[in-house]
Amino acid sequence: MLTGCLFENRVSVRILGDTSDLISLHKTVRRITVVIVDYELNDTSVSNLLVDFLENIEKAIHKNLTVSEGFESSWTELLMISRLLRLLSGYVVTDELDEINMLLLEYIIGKTISPANEQEYIGLNNYIEQEFLCVNIKQFIRSFDCIINKKHTYEKH
């Protein structure tokens, strides 16, 4: 089963699981990422975020094929990825294992949010949800790109 822990810096989360857990998560993310390809949105920050996440999972899988040390992600990126997976999953056929993987990511985020980051978590989560409900998928991806670009600019300063 996938698990996660917050680093002392309260910004990074380590996702842990055995190889089969990580392979399963990789399949889920890959299946849902097909939506980006189908809507010809490959050259977007959303696509890059999901592809980077897939690459992190692949690196963790290849580090050690029996027991994985997992991989690291910032909690804001993990939140964005989790919300993207959940919202985009409505556009592809998913199975119970995909649902479990998405629930596990949501659970990990909920358990690793520090009290200092709780307001930012609530605000970002609400913004993502509202943007998705108000527009079609292409407009949503474009507006989500703006969120990602603002977040990366903010984190670099």
Secondary structure as UniProt FT lines:
FT   STRAND          3..6
FT   TURN            8..9
FT   STRAND          12..16
FT   HELIX           19..38
FT   TURN            39..40
FT   TURN            42..43
FT   HELIX           45..63
FT   STRAND          71..74
FT   HELIX           75..88
FT   HELIX           89..91
FT   HELIX           96..112
FT   HELIX           115..117
FT   HELIX           118..134
FT   HELIX           137..156
//
